[in-house]
Amino acid sequence: MIGTIIGAIVAGLIIGALGRLILPGKQNISIVMTIVIGIIASLVATLILGGIFGYGNDNGGVRWWYWIVSAILAAVGIVGYGRISKKSV
């Protein structure tokens, strides 16, 4: 259980950072919000790819589609958070 939580935090950090790298310029959000947005983006990407489209990566290896879709969703989430909180993104 604790390993899953730590894994989600690390994945959220990586995905949130990738989302911030996609966006040009400086984003005025904290590292905690970056992690939270990354975790949410990862969960939504898993729901979209796994639940709706049935993508299972049967060949093994790295699940690149999950990472790509998660990073794009994180970028969208960062822009959305910036607009809601009135911070320039």
The first five atom37 places (N, CA, C, CB, O) and aatype in JSON, in Angstrom:
{
  "aatype": [12, 9, 7, 16, 9, 9, 7, 0, 9, 19, 0, 7, 10, 9, 9, 7, 0, 10, 7, 1, 10, 9, 10, 14, 7, 11, 5, 2, 9, 15, 9, 19, 12, 16, 9, 19, 9, 7, 9, 9, 0, 15, 10, 19, 0, 16, 10, 9, 10, 7, 7, 9, 13, 7, 18, 7, 2, 3, 2, 7, 7, 19, 1, 17, 17, 18, 17, 9, 19, 15, 0, 9, 10, 0, 0, 19, 7, 9, 19, 7, 18, 7, 1, 9, 15, 11, 11, 15, 19],
  "atom_mask": [
    [1, 1, 1, 1, 1],
    [1, 1, 1, 1, 1],
    [1, 1, 1, 0, 1],
    [1, 1, 1, 1, 1],
    [1, 1, 1, 1, 1],
    [1, 1, 1, 1, 1],
    [1, 1, 1, 0, 1],
    [1, 1, 1, 1, 1],
    [1, 1, 1, 1, 1],
    [1, 1, 1, 1, 1],
    [1, 1, 1, 1, 1],
    [1, 1, 1, 0, 1],
    [1, 1, 1, 1, 1],
    [1, 1, 1, 1, 1],
    [1, 1, 1, 1, 1],
    [1, 1, 1, 0, 1],
    [1, 1, 1, 1, 1],
    [1, 1, 1, 1, 1],
    [1, 1, 1, 0, 1],
    [1, 1, 1, 1, 1],
    [1, 1, 1, 1, 1],
    [1, 1, 1, 1, 1],
    [1, 1, 1, 1, 1],
    [1, 1, 1, 1, 1],
    [1, 1, 1, 0, 1],
    [1, 1, 1, 1, 1],
    [1, 1, 1, 1, 1],
    [1, 1, 1, 1, 1],
    [1, 1, 1, 1, 1],
    [1, 1, 1, 1, 1],
    [1, 1, 1, 1, 1],
    [1, 1, 1, 1, 1],
    [1, 1, 1, 1, 1],
    [1, 1, 1, 1, 1],
    [1, 1, 1, 1, 1],
    [1, 1, 1, 1, 1],
    [1, 1, 1, 1, 1],
    [1, 1, 1, 0, 1],
    [1, 1, 1, 1, 1],
    [1, 1, 1, 1, 1],
    [1, 1, 1, 1, 1],
    [1, 1, 1, 1, 1],
    [1, 1, 1, 1, 1],
    [1, 1, 1, 1, 1],
    [1, 1, 1, 1, 1],
    [1, 1, 1, 1, 1],
    [1, 1, 1, 1, 1],
    [1, 1, 1, 1, 1],
    [1, 1, 1, 1, 1],
    [1, 1, 1, 0, 1],
    [1, 1, 1, 0, 1],
    [1, 1, 1, 1, 1],
    [1, 1, 1, 1, 1],
    [1, 1, 1, 0, 1],
    [1, 1, 1, 1, 1],
    [1, 1, 1, 0, 1],
    [1, 1, 1, 1, 1],
    [1, 1, 1, 1, 1],
    [1, 1, 1, 1, 1],
    [1, 1, 1, 0, 1],
    [1, 1, 1, 0, 1],
    [1, 1, 1, 1, 1],
    [1, 1, 1, 1, 1],
    [1, 1, 1, 1, 1],
    [1, 1, 1, 1, 1],
    [1, 1, 1, 1, 1],
    [1, 1, 1, 1, 1],
    [1, 1, 1, 1, 1],
    [1, 1, 1, 1, 1],
    [1, 1, 1, 1, 1],
    [1, 1, 1, 1, 1],
    [1, 1, 1, 1, 1],
    [1, 1, 1, 1, 1],
    [1, 1, 1, 1, 1],
    [1, 1, 1, 1, 1],
    [1, 1, 1, 1, 1],
    [1, 1, 1, 0, 1],
    [1, 1, 1, 1, 1],
    [1, 1, 1, 1, 1],
    [1, 1, 1, 0, 1],
    [1, 1, 1, 1, 1],
    [1, 1, 1, 0, 1],
    [1, 1, 1, 1, 1],
    [1, 1, 1, 1, 1],
    [1, 1, 1, 1, 1],
    [1, 1, 1, 1, 1],
    [1, 1, 1, 1, 1],
    [1, 1, 1, 1, 1],
    [1, 1, 1, 1, 1]
  ],
  "atom_positions": [
    [[0.82, -1.2, 0.0], [0.0, 0.0, 0.0], [0.86, 1.26, 0.0], [-0.94, 0.0, 1.21], [0.62, 2.17, -0.79]],
    [[1.86, 1.32, 0.87], [2.71, 2.51, 0.94], [3.56, 2.63, -0.32], [3.62, 2.46, 2.18], [3.86, 3.74, -0.77]],
    [[3.93, 1.49, -0.9], [4.68, 1.5, -2.16], [3.86, 2.06, -3.3], [0.0, 0.0, 0.0], [4.39, 2.76, -4.17]],
    [[2.58, 1.76, -3.32], [1.69, 2.27, -4.35], [1.55, 3.79, -4.24], [0.3, 1.6, -4.25], [1.56, 4.49, -5.25]],
    [[1.43, 4.28, -3.02], [1.31, 5.72, -2.8], [2.59, 6.44, -3.22], [1.0, 6.02, -1.33], [2.53, 7.48, -3.88]],
    [[3.73, 5.9, -2.83], [5.01, 6.5, -3.22], [5.18, 6.45, -4.73], [6.18, 5.78, -2.52], [5.66, 7.41, -5.33]],
    [[4.79, 5.34, -5.34], [4.87, 5.22, -6.8], [3.99, 6.23, -7.5], [0.0, 0.0, 0.0], [4.39, 6.8, -8.51]],
    [[2.79, 6.47, -6.98], [1.88, 7.46, -7.57], [2.45, 8.86, -7.45], [0.5, 7.39, -6.9], [2.32, 9.67, -8.37]],
    [[3.09, 9.16, -6.33], [3.71, 10.48, -6.14], [4.87, 10.67, -7.11], [4.19, 10.65, -4.69], [4.99, 11.74, -7.72]],
    [[5.71, 9.67, -7.25], [6.86, 9.76, -8.17], [6.36, 9.88, -9.61], [7.79, 8.53, -8.02], [6.87, 10.71, -10.37]],
    [[5.38, 9.06, -10.0], [4.83, 9.14, -11.36], [4.18, 10.5, -11.58], [3.81, 8.01, -11.6], [4.32, 11.08, -12.65]],
    [[3.46, 11.01, -10.58], [2.84, 12.33, -10.69], [3.87, 13.43, -10.86], [0.0, 0.0, 0.0], [3.65, 14.38, -11.62]],
    [[4.99, 13.31, -10.17], [6.06, 14.29, -10.3], [6.63, 14.27, -11.71], [7.17, 14.03, -9.27], [6.83, 15.32, -12.32]],
    [[6.9, 13.08, -12.23], [7.47, 12.96, -13.56], [6.48, 13.45, -14.62], [7.87, 11.51, -13.84], [6.84, 14.21, -15.52]],
    [[5.24, 13.01, -14.52], [4.23, 13.39, -15.52], [3.92, 14.88, -15.43], [2.95, 12.57, -15.33], [3.76, 15.54, -16.46]],
    [[3.84, 15.42, -14.22], [3.64, 16.86, -14.06], [4.79, 17.67, -14.64], [0.0, 0.0, 0.0], [4.57, 18.7, -15.27]],
    [[6.01, 17.19, -14.42], [7.19, 17.88, -14.99], [7.17, 17.81, -16.51], [8.49, 17.25, -14.44], [7.5, 18.79, -17.17]],
    [[6.78, 16.66, -17.07], [6.67, 16.56, -18.53], [5.59, 17.5, -19.05], [6.35, 15.12, -18.94], [5.77, 18.13, -20.1]],
    [[4.49, 17.61, -18.33], [3.44, 18.55, -18.72], [3.92, 19.99, -18.7], [0.0, 0.0, 0.0], [3.55, 20.78, -19.57]],
    [[4.73, 20.33, -17.71], [5.27, 21.69, -17.65], [6.29, 21.94, -18.75], [5.91, 21.95, -16.28], [6.4, 23.06, -19.25]],
    [[7.04, 20.89, -19.14], [8.01, 21.05, -20.22], [7.34, 21.26, -21.57], [8.92, 19.84, -20.28], [7.9, 21.91, -22.45]],
    [[6.16, 20.71, -21.74], [5.43, 20.87, -23.0], [5.02, 22.32, -23.19], [4.2, 19.95, -23.03], [5.02, 22.83, -24.32]],
    [[4.67, 22.99, -22.11], [4.19, 24.37, -22.19], [5.35, 25.35, -22.32], [3.34, 24.72, -20.95], [6.37, 25.2, -21.64]],
    [[5.21, 26.36, -23.19], [6.27, 27.37, -23.29], [6.19, 28.36, -22.12], [6.17, 28.12, -24.63], [5.11, 28.59, -21.57]],
    [[7.31, 28.93, -21.77], [7.33, 29.96, -20.73], [7.36, 29.38, -19.33], [0.0, 0.0, 0.0], [7.55, 28.18, -19.12]],
    [[7.16, 30.29, -18.36], [7.21, 29.92, -16.95], [5.81, 29.71, -16.42], [7.95, 30.99, -16.12], [4.9, 30.49, -16.71]],
    [[5.63, 28.64, -15.64], [4.35, 28.38, -15.01], [4.46, 28.72, -13.53], [3.91, 26.9, -15.22], [5.39, 28.28, -12.85]],
    [[3.52, 29.49, -13.04], [3.54, 29.94, -11.65], [2.69, 29.03, -10.77], [3.04, 31.38, -11.56], [1.71, 29.47, -10.17]],
    [[3.07, 27.76, -10.69], [2.38, 26.84, -9.79], [3.42, 26.13, -8.95], [1.5, 25.83, -10.58], [4.58, 26.01, -9.34]],
    [[2.99, 25.66, -7.81], [3.92, 25.0, -6.89], [4.2, 23.58, -7.33], [3.36, 25.01, -5.47], [3.49, 23.02, -8.17]],
    [[5.24, 23.0, -6.76], [5.61, 21.62, -7.05], [4.53, 20.65, -6.55], [6.96, 21.27, -6.42], [4.31, 19.6, -7.15]],
    [[3.86, 21.01, -5.47], [2.78, 20.16, -4.95], [1.63, 20.1, -5.95], [2.28, 20.69, -3.59], [1.08, 19.02, -6.2]],
    [[1.25, 21.24, -6.52], [0.18, 21.24, -7.53], [0.63, 20.52, -8.79], [-0.24, 22.67, -7.86], [-0.19, 19.88, -9.46]],
    [[1.91, 20.61, -9.13], [2.42, 19.88, -10.28], [2.25, 18.38, -10.07], [3.9, 20.22, -10.53], [1.84, 17.66, -10.98]],
    [[2.58, 17.91, -8.86], [2.43, 16.48, -8.54], [0.96, 16.08, -8.57], [3.04, 16.17, -7.17], [0.62, 15.03, -9.12]],
    [[0.1, 16.89, -7.96], [-1.33, 16.57, -7.93], [-1.91, 16.51, -9.34], [-2.1, 17.62, -7.09], [-2.65, 15.58, -9.67]],
    [[-1.57, 17.49, -10.17], [-2.06, 17.5, -11.56], [-1.49, 16.3, -12.31], [-1.67, 18.82, -12.27], [-2.2, 15.7, -13.13]],
    [[-0.24, 15.95, -12.07], [0.36, 14.78, -12.72], [-0.32, 13.49, -12.32], [0.0, 0.0, 0.0], [-0.54, 12.62, -13.17]],
    [[-0.66, 13.34, -11.04], [-1.35, 12.14, -10.57], [-2.74, 12.05, -11.2], [-1.46, 12.13, -9.03], [-3.15, 10.98, -11.66]],
    [[-3.45, 13.16, -11.23], [-4.79, 13.17, -11.83], [-4.7, 12.86, -13.32], [-5.47, 14.54, -11.6], [-5.52, 12.1, -13.84]],
    [[-3.72, 13.45, -14.01], [-3.55, 13.19, -15.44], [-3.23, 11.72, -15.69], [-2.44, 14.08, -16.02], [-3.72, 11.14, -16.66]],
    [[-2.43, 11.13, -14.84], [-2.1, 9.71, -14.98], [-3.32, 8.83, -14.8], [-1.02, 9.31, -13.98], [-3.53, 7.88, -15.55]],
    [[-4.13, 9.14, -13.8], [-5.35, 8.37, -13.57], [-6.33, 8.5, -14.73], [-6.01, 8.82, -12.27], [-6.94, 7.52, -15.15]],
    [[-6.49, 9.72, -15.24], [-7.41, 9.94, -16.35], [-6.91, 9.22, -17.6], [-7.59, 11.44, -16.62], [-7.71, 8.63, -18.34]],
    [[-5.59, 9.26, -17.86], [-5.03, 8.56, -19.02], [-5.24, 7.06, -18.89], [-3.54, 8.88, -19.17], [-5.53, 6.39, -19.88]],
    [[-5.09, 6.53, -17.69], [-5.32, 5.1, -17.47], [-6.78, 4.75, -17.72], [-4.91, 4.7, -16.04], [-7.08, 3.72, -18.32]],
    [[-7.69, 5.6, -17.26], [-9.11, 5.36, -17.51], [-9.44, 5.42, -19.0], [-9.95, 6.37, -16.74], [-10.19, 4.59, -19.51]],
    [[-8.88, 6.41, -19.68], [-9.18, 6.58, -21.1], [-8.59, 5.42, -21.91], [-8.63, 7.92, -21.62], [-9.31, 4.76, -22.67]],
    [[-7.3, 5.16, -21.75], [-6.65, 4.15, -22.58], [-7.02, 2.73, -22.17], [-5.16, 4.31, -22.52], [-7.28, 1.88, -23.02]],
    [[-7.04, 2.47, -20.88], [-7.32, 1.11, -20.42], [-8.78, 0.78, -20.36], [0.0, 0.0, 0.0], [-9.21, -0.28, -20.83]],
    [[-9.57, 1.69, -19.79], [-10.98, 1.42, -19.59], [-11.83, 1.56, -20.83], [0.0, 0.0, 0.0], [-12.67, 0.71, -21.12]],
    [[-11.63, 2.65, -21.57], [-12.48, 2.92, -22.72], [-11.98, 2.22, -23.98], [-12.58, 4.42, -22.95], [-12.75, 1.57, -24.68]],
    [[-10.67, 2.37, -24.26], [-10.14, 1.81, -25.5], [-9.56, 0.41, -25.33], [-9.07, 2.73, -26.04], [-9.25, -0.24, -26.33]],
    [[-9.4, -0.07, -24.12], [-8.93, -1.42, -23.88], [-7.46, -1.65, -24.19], [0.0, 0.0, 0.0], [-7.06, -2.78, -24.46]],
    [[-6.65, -0.59, -24.17], [-5.22, -0.73, -24.44], [-4.56, -1.44, -23.28], [-4.56, 0.65, -24.69], [-4.68, -1.0, -22.13]],
    [[-3.87, -2.53, -23.55], [-3.26, -3.3, -22.48], [-1.77, -3.5, -22.61], [0.0, 0.0, 0.0], [-1.16, -4.04, -21.68]],
    [[-1.16, -3.09, -23.73], [0.27, -3.26, -23.94], [0.67, -4.72, -23.76], [1.07, -2.36, -22.98], [1.48, -5.04, -22.9]],
    [[0.1, -5.58, -24.56], [0.3, -7.02, -24.43], [1.73, -7.47, -24.74], [-0.64, -7.73, -25.33], [2.13, -8.56, -24.34]],
    [[2.49, -6.66, -25.45], [3.85, -7.03, -25.81], [4.85, -6.76, -24.7], [4.26, -6.31, -27.06], [6.01, -7.15, -24.83]],
    [[4.44, -6.11, -23.64], [5.35, -5.77, -22.54], [6.12, -4.51, -22.84], [0.0, 0.0, 0.0], [5.83, -3.8, -23.81]],
    [[7.1, -4.22, -22.01], [7.9, -3.03, -22.2], [7.25, -1.81, -21.56], [0.0, 0.0, 0.0], [6.34, -1.92, -20.74]],
    [[7.73, -0.66, -21.96], [7.24, 0.6, -21.42], [5.92, 0.95, -22.09], [8.28, 1.75, -21.61], [5.78, 0.81, -23.31]],
    [[4.97, 1.39, -21.32], [3.68, 1.79, -21.86], [3.76, 3.24, -22.31], [2.55, 1.6, -20.81], [3.31, 4.16, -21.61]],
    [[4.34, 3.43, -23.5], [4.58, 4.78, -23.98], [3.31, 5.58, -24.16], [5.32, 4.73, -25.27], [3.32, 6.78, -23.87]],
    [[2.23, 4.98, -24.61], [0.99, 5.73, -24.82], [0.46, 6.31, -23.52], [-0.06, 4.84, -25.45], [-0.07, 7.42, -23.51]],
    [[0.61, 5.57, -22.43], [0.17, 6.1, -21.13], [0.98, 7.35, -20.77], [0.33, 5.03, -20.02], [0.41, 8.34, -20.32]],
    [[2.3, 7.31, -20.98], [3.14, 8.45, -20.64], [2.84, 9.65, -21.53], [4.62, 8.06, -20.75], [2.78, 10.78, -21.06]],
    [[2.65, 9.4, -22.82], [2.39, 10.5, -23.76], [1.05, 11.17, -23.46], [2.42, 9.99, -25.2], [0.97, 12.39, -23.35]],
    [[0.01, 10.36, -23.33], [-1.32, 10.91, -23.05], [-1.34, 11.58, -21.68], [-2.39, 9.8, -23.12], [-1.97, 12.62, -21.51]],
    [[-0.67, 11.0, -20.7], [-0.61, 11.6, -19.36], [0.08, 12.96, -19.39], [0.13, 10.67, -18.39], [-0.39, 13.9, -18.75]],
    [[1.17, 13.08, -20.12], [1.89, 14.36, -20.2], [1.04, 15.42, -20.88], [3.22, 14.19, -20.96], [1.02, 16.58, -20.45]],
    [[0.32, 15.04, -21.94], [-0.56, 16.0, -22.61], [-1.69, 16.43, -21.69], [-1.14, 15.38, -23.91], [-2.03, 17.62, -21.61]],
    [[-2.28, 15.47, -20.98], [-3.36, 15.81, -20.04], [-2.83, 16.67, -18.89], [-4.01, 14.52, -19.49], [-3.54, 17.55, -18.4]],
    [[-1.59, 16.43, -18.46], [-1.0, 17.26, -17.41], [-0.81, 18.69, -17.9], [0.34, 16.68, -16.95], [-1.07, 19.63, -17.16]],
    [[-0.37, 18.86, -19.15], [-0.22, 20.2, -19.71], [-1.56, 20.91, -19.76], [0.41, 20.14, -21.13], [-1.66, 22.1, -19.43]],
    [[-2.6, 20.2, -20.18], [-3.94, 20.77, -20.21], [-4.39, 21.13, -18.79], [-4.94, 19.79, -20.87], [-4.99, 22.18, -18.56]],
    [[-4.1, 20.25, -17.84], [-4.46, 20.51, -16.44], [-3.73, 21.71, -15.86], [0.0, 0.0, 0.0], [-4.32, 22.47, -15.09]],
    [[-2.48, 21.89, -16.22], [-1.71, 23.04, -15.73], [-2.29, 24.34, -16.3], [-0.21, 22.9, -16.12], [-2.42, 25.33, -15.58]],
    [[-2.63, 24.33, -17.58], [-3.24, 25.52, -18.17], [-4.59, 25.8, -17.51], [-3.43, 25.34, -19.7], [-4.9, 26.95, -17.19]],
    [[-5.38, 24.75, -17.3], [-6.68, 24.91, -16.64], [-6.54, 25.44, -15.23], [0.0, 0.0, 0.0], [-7.3, 26.32, -14.81]],
    [[-5.58, 24.9, -14.49], [-5.35, 25.38, -13.13], [-4.91, 26.85, -13.13], [-4.29, 24.51, -12.42], [-5.34, 27.64, -12.29]],
    [[-4.06, 27.2, -14.08], [-3.6, 28.6, -14.18], [-4.74, 29.55, -14.47], [0.0, 0.0, 0.0], [-4.78, 30.66, -13.94]],
    [[-5.67, 29.14, -15.31], [-6.81, 30.0, -15.64], [-7.79, 30.1, -14.47], [-7.53, 29.49, -16.88], [-8.36, 31.16, -14.22]],
    [[-8.0, 28.99, -13.78], [-8.91, 29.02, -12.64], [-8.35, 29.85, -11.5], [-9.2, 27.62, -12.15], [-9.08, 30.62, -10.87]],
    [[-7.05, 29.7, -11.23], [-6.43, 30.4, -10.11], [-5.94, 31.8, -10.49], [-5.28, 29.59, -9.55], [-5.35, 32.49, -9.66]],
    [[-6.18, 32.2, -11.72], [-5.8, 33.53, -12.22], [-4.28, 33.75, -12.22], [-6.46, 34.61, -11.37], [-3.81, 34.89, -12.09]],
    [[-3.52, 32.66, -12.37], [-2.07, 32.76, -12.51], [-1.73, 32.59, -13.97], [-1.32, 31.7, -11.64], [-2.35, 31.78, -14.66]],
    [[-0.76, 33.35, -14.45], [-0.41, 33.28, -15.86], [0.33, 31.98, -16.15], [0.45, 34.48, -16.27], [1.32, 31.65, -15.5]],
    [[-0.18, 31.26, -17.13], [0.46, 30.01, -17.55], [0.7, 30.08, -19.03], [-0.4, 28.78, -17.2], [1.23, 29.13, -19.61]]
  ]
}
